[in-house]
Amino acid sequence: MTEIQQVITTLHDQFTLKVLGFVMSCFLGFEVHRSNESITLTQQNYARDLLTTTQLLDSKPQRTLMCSTSESFPKIDTPMQNPTMYRGVIGALQYFTMTRPYITFHMNRLSLFMQSLTFNHWSACKHVLRYLAGTFDMGLTSNVAYSLNLQGFIDADWAGCYDDRKSTSVTAFSFVVIS
């Protein structure tokens, strides 16, 4: 505790600092929910703010994300004249991949069209936002364990992208530290 207090004092001498205590409940848009068995990080307030900004807070929630196995968007569509809103929302949604890594593929697909944005891309983006509206309480959970357990998962789809025939792959590793 004395070392922690020394760090706080040193930081306070250099910066404006507000000490909120030693039990973290919210940090940079992440909410921390603790129990004896686990710690869960969520972004409920961040999601509500984003849905309020896009006027989709009261929209009907979607049960699934966009389909990853079919042709994403038609080749011919009406281009959007002002893509600023789309780019801002995509940037905000990228932040959600910290607590919801399973949406990374979908965010990557939507990010590919920043320069040639159409109304179908915006519709797909709104679909992801509606999915978030129905899953506020989901997040990243780390369970307490008393042994080291390392798990790795790899998934690959060779030339499976219908738009450009590129391969996609994802890897995920998780481990639990002895406590």
N, C-alpha and C positions, 0 to 999 in steps of 0.2 A: 504493500500500500504506500509506503514512503517513496518508492521509485515512481509509482504512478503519480503521486502528488508532485514530485519534482518535475516530471514531464509537463504536467498541467501548469505549474508555476512558470516554467521556461516558455511554454507556448503563450501564456497570458502576458508575459513581458513583451513579446514580439507582436502579438495579434490581439484583436478584440475577441474575447472568448467568453462563452456562456457554458458553464458546466451544468449538465442536465441530470447528473447522477451516473451510477455505474450499471444500471439495468437499462439496456437499450430497448425502446419500444418502437421508435420510428427514426429512420435515417435515410436521407436522399430519396424520398418517395417510397421506401420499403417499410412495411410494417412487420415487426417481429413479434410472433406469437410463441410463447414458451409453455411447455408442460414438462412433467418429470420424464417423459419418454421421448420428446422431440422438440425441435425448433423449426418453425415454419416462417418463411419469408413470403409475404404477399404484397401486392400493389393495389389494394382496393381503392384508396383515395385517389391515386394517380389515374386509375381506370375511370372512376367517376368524373374526374375533372376533364379527361379527354373526351368522354362521351357527352358531357355537358357542352364542351366547346364545339363538337361536331353535331350537336342537337340530336343525338341518338340515345340519350339516357333512358327515355321512355319507349324506345323501339322494342319490337318483338325479338327476344333473344334467339339466336341460332344455336342448334345443338352440335353442329360440326363446323370445322374450318373448310376452306375451299378444297375441292378435289385435286389431288396431286397426280392422278393417273390418267387424266384426259387432256385434250388440247386446252390450254389455258384461256386463250382469248382469240376471237376471230381476227382474221387478217385485216378486214375492212371494218372500220368503225369511225364514229365522229370524234375528232380530236377535241380535247378540252382546251379552251382558250387561256385559262388562268390556272396553271398547275400548282400554285403556291400552297393551297390548302392540302392537296394530296401529298406534297413533299413534306410538309410539316407533320402530317398525321403518320406518314411512314417513318419519319425520324422518331416520333414519340412511340410508335409501336415497336421499333427496334429495341427500345429500352425495356420492353416487356420480356424480351428473350432472356433476361437475367433470371427471372423467376419462373418463366415458362419456356424452357428450351425447345419444347416440341413445336413451337410456332416458327422456329428459325427458317425452315424450308419455305414456308408460306411468305414470310417477310422477304426472303431472298427473291422469290418469284415476283412479288409486287415491286421490289426495288429495281428490277431490271428495266422498268418502263418509265423511268423518271423523265427521260427526254422526249419520248413519243407517247405521251399520256392520252388515253381515250376514256370515254364514259364507262366502258366495260371494266377498265382498271379501277376506276373510282367505285363502281358497284362491288367489285371483289374486295376492295379495301373496306367498304361499309359492311360487307358480310363478316369480315374478321372482327370489326368493331362490335357488331351485334353478338358475335360469339363471346366476346369479352363481357358484354352486358349480362350474359347468363352464367358467367363463371367468375364472379367477383371474388369468391372465397378460395379459389384455387391458387396454389403457389408452390414453392420449392420446400420440401420437407427433408430434414436431416434427423434420422432417428439415433438415439443414444444406444451404444453397444459397448461391450466389454472386450471386443477382439477386433483385429484388423481384417476387414473384408473388402477386397478389391474386385470390382466387377467391370467388365468392358463389353460394349455392344457396338457392332458395326453393321451397317446396312448399305447396300450399294445397288444402284439401278443403272446398268450399262446401256447407254444411248437411249434412255427412256424418256427424255424430254421431247414432247411432241413439237415444240416450237423450233428448236435448233439441233436436236438429236445428240445433245451432250449428255454425259453421264453425271449422275448425282450420287453422293454418298454422305453418310453421316457417321460420326463416332461419338460415343458417350462413355465416360468412365466415372465411376463413383467409388468412394471409399469412406469407411467409417473409422475414425481414430479411436484407439483404446481410451476409455475414460475412467 
